Structures are given as C-alpha cells and as structure tokens.
Amino acid sequence: MKDEGEFRQSESGKAQEAGSAPSSPLTLTTHRTTVLLVDDQAMIGEAVRRMLATESDIDFHYCQDAGLAVRAANRISPTVILQDLVMPEVDGLLLVRYFRANEATRDVPLIVLSGKEEPRTKAEAFALGANDYMVKLPDRLEVIARIRHHSKGYINLLERNEAHNALLESQRQLEIRNQFIKETFGRYLSDDIVHSILESPEGLKLGGEKRWATIMMTDLRGFTAIGERLPAESVVSIINTYLEVMTDVIFKYQGTIDEFIGDSILVIFGAPILREDDARRSVACAIEMQMAMADVNGRNLENGFPEVAQGIGINTGELVVGNIGSEKRSKYGVVGRNVNLASRIESYTVGGQILISESTKDDCGPILRIDDAMEVMPKGFKEPITIHEVGGIGGEYDLFLPEKKDAVLLALRHPLPVRFSLFSGKHAGDALFDGQVVRLAADAGDIRSDMAPEQLTNLKLSLFDDEGYEITTEMYAKVTKTLSDSPPVFRVRFTSVPKEAKAFFKECSS
C-alpha cells in the first residue's frame, strides 16, 4: 500500500494499487462504475472493498488521506465518490467544497458517510452539493444499489456530453472540410454547383435531367488576332482580367459558370437552381457585363495592352443538365440543341453587342429595349430564326446601354485596296477576294467588291494604301449589312484593328 493509502479492486477481486493506468482510454463504450472511497479509517476501507469485491463491473479505489483525495480523483476519474464527514486533517464539509470546486469532480455524484444521523449536518452537505447521505456502515445491498444508481446517472451524463462533443467536433471538421472545398473548388465551379455537391448525397452521381433554362455565351471579338500579336503572358493577363471582372458580375446575378473556354464564358441561368426570373436576370447580367468592359479596358490600358470588345449571345429553352463524364472524371454541364443555338447566336455578335433568341425575348416580356432584329439561318437549323439586339432592360433592373447611332462614314477620295477571306469558326478560308474601302469610320467601313458576303459573315482582311503598299494582313471585320447589289457594296464593322491600321485610318480621315 502506498503512503496515500490507496488501492484498486480489480475485476478478478485482487487488490491493486490505485492510480495504475486503465487498460484502455475511456470512450462511449468503456465507461465502468468507478468508486472512490475517502475515509481515514482503514477498517472502513476494507469493509467497503469486501462489499464490492464480488461485483465484476465495479472498480474500487480507496484514499485514506483526505488531503490527497482531490488529486486521487483527478487521476482515476470516479463515477461515484464515497466520503466520510469526520476526518482528522480536513473537515468533511470542506472536502465537499473542494470536490465541487474542482472541475474534474464538479458533477461526480457524491455520497457522504457519517457515523450517525444528523439532520443539520446532512442539510449542510446537501447545500454544498452532496447527492446522498448514508450512516456508516449500511447494508451491503443498500451500498451497491446506491452506488449503481448514482453511477448510472453520471455515466449517462458523460456519454451524452461525449456524444454531444463528438457531434460538435464532427460538425466543426465538416465545416472546415466544406470551407476548404468551397475555397478550393470555388475557383473552378460556381458557388451553386459546389453547394449542390456538398449538400446532396446524390451531388456527384452521374446523370442528368431535362430543364428549361437560359444559356449565355460570351466571347472577346477579334481576340484571336490580338493573341497572335502579343506574347503569351500578355494574352493570359488580358484574359484573366476579363474573366475576373465578368465573374463578379455573373455571380451578382446568380449565374452558374459552366466553363471558361479560352476567352469565352458559358453561363447557365436555371441550373442547378431554377428561378422564375432566369431569362430576365441573364439579360440584366449581360448588359452589366457590357458596361463592365470599361473597367476591363481601363486595366488593359494601364498595363499597355490593347482594348478588347465583348459579344454576348443568349438563348432560352429545354436542355439537359447534370453530371456528365465518367466515374473517374466528370463535370456539371449542359448539353442539347439550345446550348448550340446560344453559341451560334453569340457568333453573330460584334463587340459591345447582345443578341438574344425569340424565346429569351418572350420569357423577359415587354421590359426589354430592342434596338434591332434580324433573320438568320444558323448552321444545323432547317429554318431561319429571328434574333434581337438588346439595348436595355427596365423593371427592377433599370439597365441601359447608350442608344445606337448610325455610323458616320466619310467618302475616301482614293479608295483603299483590300483583300479578304471568309472566316468559318476560328479559321479563315483559302479563297481570297479583292475589294476597295470606299467609305470609312473609326470602327466601320463600306467595301465594294465583285464578291458580296452574306450578312454577319466574319472576314479577315489585308489592307493596302492607294499605291499598293501593304499596311496590315491582320485586320478582322463582320459584315453588318448589304448596301448595294450592283455593284456589290457591303458595310463591315471592324472587330480587330492593329495599331498600324488605326494610324493609317486616322491619316486617311484627316
């Protein structure tokens, strides 16, 4: 026996020194009834030990020195404390205070032992936090019953607290994980998609559903030519500036960015979350995106980069949305005829323009300002469709682009020779056609040629001065209207003009 006068009753009934380490740490499934008796009389300690010796589920510890009782309790974590009220070194009621002031034993059931029934002493003990009172030594069955009763309640409390703490820790870890996922994948996916994956157990399941939604496609007009003239790092810088500004606007209007395709953005309004104002929000978003190009170009000029212009196409209709791919790699995306149509509509735009389909116009209602309408025959479609140029949206949005004004073109005394090819997708055709620029403005020109391209055709042009010297071979334009059939004359809107051509145009117009 140690100086502290402690020993432990093992499951086999053999006496062991108190304070020896338990075989496994306490968990929700390993709590046992652990009794600590504090009494200065060794005879009482032995008597209680014998009472509990046959109880295999009770671990018994005895502390004869009241001054060491709190330290012993901290070491063994009892589920019940038996404590004498009359001890030579420490007053029993003072020891009750100590146990209740000690964090580790504050809630442990405390049964006080006394040599006789004393109502006043009993009342004081209860007032200080004792849970029970016994005149020693009671009957064995009574001792065991009271120990089991108080210990069971405390163990239940421990397990509830541990379960609660485990739940809080699990929630904390889940929040940390989810925050990490949002911060990490939020750079690649919109918040709505990340939230949908995290909140739904089916979030990562492959498959899709049909959904009525609005698709927006954007593109920097003439950026291919800019990319060919600048170093790679400058091209990436321009694209990153553009995407950063546009992403803020898109998220403001609760659009879901499906993907970035070079200098293009594919945005969904209506998936994964369907809202009744998807079409209207998409148009308002497009108008604010065009307004935000002033910020993009301001940054470009500060960095010595050329200005860029954005075209936006919008279409509304039924499409398939969901997780597309394989078990190893998948993405949340959209597919279908109406996605393709949005891309086709965007291809008809010039810089600063927003074109929408008839279905998007219908879904938005009369709050749109329509500046123009045209009939086109998109590739892959059997019948022509009407697309509309949007200049603003009223209602709660109240966003409007400047009113369109007809370009004022000056007639040139000496027409400028040009050679052009027709652009298909991102590639110029092999056939070359000759023509002359007969009227000119900063961003538009009238071209006379034996070949009359269809409206909205993209052109790549080589420009020469009136003596035949080459000015540039990297100028791009879009046919906006046919002015004359005989001789063929058509108007173009320049989508990319190199600085040497701009300087030449300025000289020609002065």
C-alpha positions in Angstrom: 0.0 0.0 0.0 1.3 3.4 -0.9 1.6 6.3 1.5 -1.6 7.7 0.1 -3.3 4.7 1.4 -5.0 3.8 -2.0 -5.7 0.5 -3.6 -7.9 -0.7 -6.5 -10.3 -3.6 -6.6 -9.7 -5.4 -9.9 -12.4 -7.2 -11.9 -10.9 -10.5 -10.6 -11.2 -9.3 -7.0 -7.5 -8.9 -6.4 -6.3 -5.8 -4.6 -4.1 -3.5 -6.7 -2.5 -0.2 -6.1 -4.7 2.8 -7.0 -3.6 5.1 -9.9 -2.5 2.3 -12.2 -3.4 3.1 -15.8 -6.7 1.5 -17.1 -6.3 -1.0 -19.9 -7.9 1.4 -22.5 -8.9 5.0 -22.6 -12.5 6.0 -21.6 -14.8 6.1 -24.6 -18.5 6.0 -25.2 -18.3 2.2 -24.8 -15.7 1.8 -22.0 -17.2 3.7 -19.0 -17.3 1.5 -15.9 -18.6 2.1 -12.4 -15.6 3.5 -10.6 -15.9 4.1 -6.9 -13.5 6.3 -4.8 -13.8 6.0 -1.0 -12.2 8.7 1.1 -12.1 7.7 4.8 -9.3 7.9 7.4 -10.3 4.5 8.9 -8.6 1.6 7.1 -11.2 -0.7 8.7 -14.0 1.1 6.7 -12.0 1.0 3.5 -11.5 -2.8 3.9 -15.2 -3.3 4.7 -16.4 -1.4 1.6 -13.8 -3.3 -0.5 -15.2 -6.6 0.6 -18.8 -5.4 -0.1 -17.8 -4.7 -3.7 -15.3 -7.5 -4.3 -17.9 -9.8 -6.0 -19.2 -7.0 -8.3 -17.1 -7.5 -11.5 -18.3 -4.3 -13.1 -17.2 -2.1 -10.2 -13.7 -0.7 -9.8 -12.9 0.3 -6.3 -10.3 2.8 -5.1 -9.6 3.9 -1.6 -7.9 7.0 -0.3 -7.1 7.2 3.4 -5.5 10.7 3.3 -8.2 13.4 2.8 -5.5 15.9 1.7 -4.8 13.8 -1.3 -8.4 12.9 -2.2 -8.9 15.5 -4.9 -5.6 14.6 -6.6 -6.6 10.9 -6.5 -10.0 11.7 -8.0 -8.4 13.6 -10.9 -6.2 10.6 -11.6 -8.8 7.8 -11.6 -12.0 9.7 -12.8 -14.5 8.1 -10.5 -18.2 7.8 -11.4 -19.2 7.9 -7.6 -17.3 9.3 -4.6 -18.0 8.0 -1.1 -16.7 10.5 1.5 -16.5 10.5 5.3 -17.7 13.6 7.0 -15.4 13.3 10.1 -11.6 13.1 9.3 -8.7 14.4 11.3 -6.9 16.6 8.8 -9.7 18.0 6.6 -13.2 18.8 7.6 -15.6 16.7 5.7 -17.9 19.6 4.6 -14.8 21.5 3.4 -13.8 18.5 1.3 -17.2 18.5 -0.3 -16.5 22.1 -1.3 -13.2 21.1 -2.7 -14.7 18.3 -4.8 -17.4 20.7 -6.1 -14.9 23.5 -6.9 -12.7 21.0 -8.8 -13.6 20.9 -12.5 -12.9 17.2 -12.9 -15.2 16.3 -9.9 -17.8 19.1 -10.1 -20.6 16.8 -11.4 -19.4 13.4 -10.0 -22.1 12.0 -7.6 -21.0 12.4 -4.0 -22.3 10.2 -1.2 -21.3 11.4 2.3 -20.8 9.0 5.1 -21.4 9.8 8.7 -21.4 7.8 12.0 -24.9 9.0 12.9 -28.0 10.7 11.5 -27.5 14.4 11.9 -30.2 16.5 10.1 -28.2 19.8 10.3 -25.0 18.2 9.0 -27.0 16.4 6.3 -28.6 19.6 5.2 -25.3 21.5 5.1 -23.8 18.6 3.0 -26.7 18.8 0.5 -26.4 22.6 0.4 -22.8 22.3 -0.6 -23.5 19.8 -3.4 -23.6 16.3 -1.9 -26.0 13.9 -3.7 -26.7 11.4 -1.0 -26.2 10.6 2.7 -25.6 7.3 4.4 -25.0 6.3 8.0 -22.0 4.0 8.0 -21.8 1.3 7.6 -25.1 0.4 5.8 -26.2 -2.9 4.5 -24.1 -4.3 1.5 -27.1 -4.4 -0.8 -28.0 -0.8 0.0 -24.4 0.4 -0.7 -24.3 -1.4 -4.0 -27.8 -0.1 -5.0 -27.0 3.5 -4.2 -23.6 3.3 -6.0 -25.2 1.8 -9.1 -28.0 4.3 -9.1 -25.8 7.4 -8.9 -23.1 6.0 -11.1 -25.5 5.1 -13.9 -26.9 8.6 -14.0 -23.4 10.1 -14.1 -22.3 7.7 -16.9 -25.3 8.6 -18.9 -24.4 12.3 -18.5 -20.8 11.6 -19.5 -22.0 9.7 -22.6 -24.4 12.4 -23.6 -21.7 15.0 -23.2 -19.2 12.9 -25.1 -21.8 12.3 -27.9 -22.6 16.0 -28.0 -18.9 17.0 -28.1 -18.2 14.3 -30.7 -21.1 15.7 -32.8 -19.8 19.3 -32.4 -16.3 18.2 -33.4 -17.7 16.3 -36.4 -19.6 19.4 -37.4 -16.5 21.5 -36.9 -14.5 19.2 -39.1 -17.2 19.1 -41.7 -17.3 22.9 -41.8 -13.6 23.0 -42.1 -13.7 20.5 -45.0 -16.6 22.2 -46.7 -14.9 25.6 -46.4 -11.7 24.1 -47.9 -13.7 22.6 -50.7 -15.6 25.9 -51.4 -12.4 27.9 -51.3 -10.5 25.5 -53.5 -13.1 24.4 -56.0 -14.9 27.7 -55.9 -12.2 28.9 -58.2 -13.3 26.3 -60.8 -17.0 25.9 -60.1 -19.7 28.3 -59.2 -21.0 28.5 -55.6 -24.3 27.0 -56.5 -22.6 23.9 -58.0 -20.3 23.4 -55.0 -23.2 23.9 -52.6 -25.3 21.3 -54.6 -22.5 18.7 -54.4 -21.8 19.3 -50.7 -25.5 19.3 -49.6 -26.8 16.4 -51.6 -25.7 12.8 -51.2 -26.5 12.5 -54.9 -24.5 15.5 -55.8 -21.7 13.5 -57.5 -23.9 11.0 -59.2 -23.6 10.8 -62.9 -26.7 11.6 -64.9 -28.9 14.5 -66.0 -32.4 15.9 -66.3 -34.3 18.0 -68.7 -34.6 21.6 -67.6 -36.0 24.8 -69.0 -33.0 27.2 -68.6 -31.2 30.2 -70.2 -27.8 29.9 -71.7 -25.4 32.8 -72.1 -22.3 32.6 -74.3 -19.7 35.4 -74.3 -16.6 35.9 -76.4 -14.0 38.6 -77.0 -14.4 39.7 -80.6 -11.2 39.7 -82.6 -9.2 38.3 -79.8 -7.6 35.6 -82.0 -5.8 38.4 -83.9 -4.7 40.1 -80.7 -3.4 36.8 -79.4 -1.3 36.3 -82.5 0.4 39.7 -82.0 1.2 39.6 -78.2 3.4 37.5 -76.0 1.7 34.6 -74.3 2.0 36.1 -70.8 0.2 39.3 -72.1 -2.6 37.3 -73.7 -3.1 35.4 -70.4 -3.1 38.6 -68.4 -5.8 40.2 -70.7 -7.9 37.0 -70.4 -7.6 36.8 -66.6 -8.5 40.5 -66.2 -11.6 40.0 -68.4 -12.7 36.8 -66.6 -12.1 38.3 -63.1 -14.4 41.3 -63.8 -17.0 39.2 -65.6 -17.1 36.5 -62.9 -18.1 39.1 -60.3 -20.9 40.3 -62.4 -22.2 36.8 -63.2 -22.2 35.8 -59.6 -24.1 39.0 -58.7 -26.9 37.8 -61.0 -26.7 34.2 -59.7 -25.5 32.8 -62.9 -23.7 29.4 -62.9 -20.4 29.4 -64.7 -20.3 26.1 -66.6 -16.8 26.7 -68.0 -14.3 29.1 -69.4 -13.3 28.3 -73.0 -10.3 30.4 -73.6 -11.7 34.0 -73.8 -15.3 32.7 -73.8 -17.6 32.0 -70.9 -20.6 29.6 -70.9 -23.1 30.6 -68.2 -26.3 28.9 -67.1 -29.3 30.6 -65.6 -31.7 28.0 -64.2 -29.4 25.2 -63.1 -28.7 23.8 -60.6 -31.2 26.2 -59.1 -34.3 27.1 -61.1 -35.7 30.6 -60.6 -38.7 32.2 -62.3 -36.7 35.2 -63.5 -33.8 33.3 -65.1 -34.2 34.9 -68.5 -34.5 38.4 -67.2 -31.5 38.0 -64.9 -29.5 36.7 -67.8 -30.2 39.8 -69.9 -29.6 42.2 -67.0 -26.3 40.4 -66.3 -25.3 40.7 -70.0 -26.0 44.5 -70.0 -23.9 45.0 -66.8 -21.2 42.8 -68.3 -21.0 45.1 -71.3 -20.9 48.1 -69.0 -18.1 46.5 -67.1 -15.9 46.3 -70.2 -14.9 49.9 -69.4 -13.2 48.6 -66.3 -11.5 45.8 -68.2 -10.2 48.1 -70.9 -9.1 50.6 -68.2 -6.9 48.0 -66.7 -5.6 46.9 -70.1 -4.6 50.4 -71.0 -2.8 50.8 -67.6 -0.8 47.7 -68.5 -0.1 48.8 -72.1 -2.4 46.2 -73.6 -5.0 46.9 -76.4 -8.6 47.4 -75.7 -11.0 44.4 -76.3 -14.7 44.2 -77.0 -17.2 41.5 -76.0 -20.1 39.9 -77.8 -22.9 38.1 -75.9 -25.4 35.6 -77.2 -28.4 34.4 -75.1 -30.9 31.6 -75.7 -33.7 30.0 -73.6 -35.1 26.6 -74.0 -35.1 23.0 -72.9 -31.8 21.3 -72.4 -30.2 18.5 -70.4 -28.2 19.5 -67.2 -26.3 17.3 -64.8 -23.1 15.5 -64.1 -21.5 14.4 -67.4 -18.5 12.2 -67.8 -17.2 9.1 -66.2 -16.6 7.8 -62.7 -13.0 9.0 -62.9 -13.7 12.4 -64.3 -16.9 14.3 -64.6 -18.3 17.9 -64.7 -21.6 19.6 -64.1 -22.7 20.8 -67.5 -25.4 21.3 -70.1 -25.9 19.7 -73.5 -28.5 20.0 -76.2 -29.7 21.8 -79.3 -30.4 25.0 -77.3 -26.9 25.2 -76.0 -25.6 25.0 -79.6 -28.1 27.7 -80.6 -26.7 30.1 -77.9 -23.3 29.6 -79.3 -24.5 30.3 -82.8 -26.3 33.5 -81.7 -23.1 34.7 -80.0 -21.1 34.1 -83.2 -23.3 36.7 -84.9 -22.3 39.5 -82.5 -19.9 42.3 -82.9 -18.1 44.0 -80.0 -20.4 45.6 -77.4 -23.5 43.7 -78.8 -26.0 41.5 -77.0 -28.1 39.2 -79.2 -31.0 37.1 -77.8 -33.3 34.5 -79.2 -37.0 34.8 -79.7 -37.6 32.5 -76.7 -35.5 34.6 -74.4 -37.3 37.8 -75.6 -40.7 36.1 -74.8 -39.6 35.0 -71.3 -38.4 38.5 -70.5 -41.6 40.2 -71.6 -42.0 43.9 -72.5 -39.4 45.3 -70.2 -36.6 44.9 -72.9 -35.4 47.7 -75.1 -34.9 46.0 -78.5 -32.6 48.0 -80.8 -32.7 45.7 -83.8 -33.9 42.4 -85.1 -32.6 40.2 -87.9 -33.4 36.9 -89.5 -30.5 34.3 -89.6 -30.0 30.7 -90.7 -27.8 29.1 -88.0 -25.7 26.1 -89.0 -27.5 22.9 -88.3 -31.0 24.5 -88.4 -33.5 23.9 -91.1 -35.5 27.1 -90.8 -34.3 30.7 -90.3 -34.8 32.2 -86.8 -35.1 35.8 -85.6 -32.6 37.2 -83.2 -32.9 40.5 -81.4 -30.3 43.1 -80.3 -30.9 44.2 -76.7 -30.1 47.7 -75.6 -31.5 47.7 -72.1 -33.9 46.2 -69.6 -36.4 48.1 -67.4 -38.3 47.0 -64.4 -36.3 46.3 -61.2 -33.1 46.2 -63.2 -33.2 49.6 -65.0 -30.0 49.0 -67.0 -29.5 50.6 -70.4 -26.6 50.8 -72.9 -26.1 54.0 -74.9 -28.6 54.4 -77.7 -27.2 53.1 -81.0 -26.3 55.8 -83.6 -25.7 55.2 -87.2 -22.0 55.4 -88.0 -20.9 58.5 -90.0 -18.6 57.2 -92.8 -16.5 59.6 -94.8 -16.1 59.0 -98.6 -12.5 58.4 -99.5 -11.0 60.4 -102.5 -8.7 57.4 -103.1 -10.4 54.1 -102.3 -8.1 51.7 -100.3 -7.4 48.3 -101.8 -8.3 45.3 -99.6 -8.0 41.5 -100.0 -10.3 39.4 -97.8 -11.2 35.8 -97.0 -14.3 34.5 -95.3 -14.0 33.2 -91.7 -15.5 29.9 -90.7 -15.4 29.3 -86.9 -11.9 30.2 -85.9 -10.3 29.7 -89.3 -10.1 31.8 -92.4 -10.9 30.2 -95.7 -8.4 29.7 -98.5 -10.3 31.7 -101.2 -9.2 35.4 -101.5 -11.3 38.2 -102.8 -10.3 41.7 -103.8 -12.2 44.9 -103.0 -11.9 48.5 -102.1 -12.8 50.5 -99.0 -14.8 53.4 -100.3 -16.1 55.0 -97.1 -14.5 54.8 -93.7 -15.1 55.5 -90.0 -13.1 54.6 -86.9 -14.9 51.2 -86.4 -16.7 50.6 -89.7 -16.2 50.7 -93.5 -18.0 50.3 -96.7 -16.4 47.8 -99.1 -17.0 47.5 -102.9 -16.2 44.1 -104.4 -17.4 41.7 -107.0 -18.0 39.2 -104.2 -20.8 40.1 -101.7 -20.6 38.1 -98.5 -23.8 37.4 -96.5 -24.8 39.5 -93.6 -23.0 38.6 -90.3 -20.1 36.8 -92.2 -16.7 37.3 -90.5 -13.9 38.5 -92.6 -10.1 38.5 -92.4 -8.6 41.5 -94.4 -5.3 42.6 -95.7 -5.2 46.4 -96.1 -3.1 48.4 -98.7 -2.5 52.1 -99.3 -3.6 53.7 -102.6 -0.2 52.9 -104.1 -0.5 49.2 -103.3 1.9 49.0 -100.3 0.7 46.6 -97.6 -0.4 48.2 -94.3 -1.5 45.0 -92.4 -2.6 41.5 -93.1 -4.2 41.1 -89.6 -7.5 43.0 -89.7 -10.8 41.4 -88.9 -14.4 42.6 -89.5 -18.0 41.4 -89.6 -20.5 42.1 -92.4 -23.4 44.1 -90.9 -25.5 45.0 -94.0 -25.7 44.9 -97.7 -25.8 48.4 -99.2 -25.9 47.7 -102.9 -26.3 44.7 -105.2 -25.0 46.3 -108.3 -22.2 47.0 -107.9 -22.0 44.9 -104.7 -21.2 47.2 -101.7 -21.5 46.0 -98.1 -20.8 47.5 -94.7 -18.5 45.9 -92.2 -17.9 46.5 -88.5 -14.2 46.2 -87.6 -13.7 43.7 -84.8 -9.9 43.9 -84.6 -7.7 46.7 -86.0 -3.9 46.6 -85.5 -2.4 49.9 -84.3 -0.7 50.5 -87.7 -4.1 50.3 -89.4 -5.6 52.6 -86.9 -2.9 55.2 -87.5 -3.4 54.8 -91.3 -7.2 55.2 -91.0 -6.7 58.4 -88.9 -4.4 59.8 -91.6 -6.9 59.0 -94.3 -9.7 60.6 -92.5 -7.9 63.9 -91.7 
